[in-house]
């Protein structure tokens, strides 16, 4: 499995994701982050410097690209700060991404607290394997 960490946020949740990543920048440095187009742009406009691989915007196929990466075993974690108040026309793409996480047993966090727990669990696993 690759070590890609997928980071996605709907527009209203982008500031929350940005703050979350900023507070964990030391842990994320050196890891491969993958983001849909607009999320990557927002994060690169910030004051911290993380290496982010750009994919297409979500509505332009980015969710499908990530789903394929998950199915191909190229993703370790998914942080998807999802806005449940927004009903997007491309909702089936989001559902397919979440279903792929379930099928391939890829941890999926939909908010900051669950993302924090995933990071803590990953750190414990990394320390145990040393």
N, C-alpha and C positions, 0 to 999 in steps of 0.2 A: 504494500500500500504506500502510496506517495504521502508526503507530509503536508499537502495543501490544506490550508484552512480557508474555507469559503466565508466571506463576509458580505452580507447584503442587508440593506435597510430600506424600507419604504420611506418616502420623503419626510413624513412627520417624525420618524424614528431615527433619521440620519444624525441629528445632533446627539442623541443618546448613544448611538454606536460610536460616534467620533470621540465622545468623552470616555466611554468605556475603553476603547483602544488606547487612547492617550494615557490613561492611568495604568495600563499594562504594557506600555511600549517596551520596557526592558525585556519582558518575557517574550514578546512578539518579534523582537529584533533577530534577524537571521532565519526566521520562518517564512515560508512561502504563503503569502496571502493572495487570494483570488477573489475578485469582486466584479459584479455587474457594472456596466459603464458609468452610470451616474453616481453610484456609491463610491467607486474608485476615484472619480473626479472630485467629489466633495472631500474625501479623505486626503487626497494629495494637495488640496488647497490649504491644509492645516499646517500647524507649526511643527509637527513631528514628521519624521522621515522613515516611513516603512516601505519596503519593497512590495508593491501591489501589482499583480498581473491583471490587466484589463480584459474583460470580456465585453460582449455586446450589452447594451442596456437591456433590462429585464423584458420589457415589452417587445424588444426587437430580436429576441432569441437568446438572451443571456441566461434565463432560467433553464432553457433547453440545453444550452452548453454545459451548465453546471450539472444538470441531471445526467447527461452522458458521462461526465467526469466521475460522478458518483457510481454509476453503473459499471464503469471501467476500473474501479478500485483506486482512483486517483485522489480521493479526498479523505482526510482524517477527521475533520470536524466541520460543522456548518453552524455559523452564527447568522441567523436570519431574523433581524429585528422587524417583525411583521406588524403591520397596522391593521387590526381586525375591523376598523371602522371604514376601511376603503374597500369597495367592491370593484376590482379591476376586471376589465374584459378578458384579460389573459389569466384569470384565476385557474383554469385547467393546467397551465404551465406550473403554477405554484404548487398545485396539488400533486402533479407528477414529480416535482422535486422532493416534496415531503415524503411521498410514497417510496421513492428511490432510497431515501435515507432509511426508511423502515425496512425495506427489502434487503438492503446491503449492510444493515446494522451500523450505520454511520450516525454518531451522536449529533443531535440537532437541538440548538438552543433558540428559542423564540423571543427571549428577553435577556436583560443584563444579568439577572440573578441566576438563571439557568446556565448562561454562558460562563459565569464565574465558577459554578460548580464543575462544569466540564473542564475548565482550565486546571482547577485544583486536582481533579481526578487524573488528568493527563500528566501533571507534574508528579503525582504519586507513582504512576505507572513508569514514568521515565526514571525516577530515582530507584525504583525497585529493580529495574533491568540493568542497573550499573553494578 
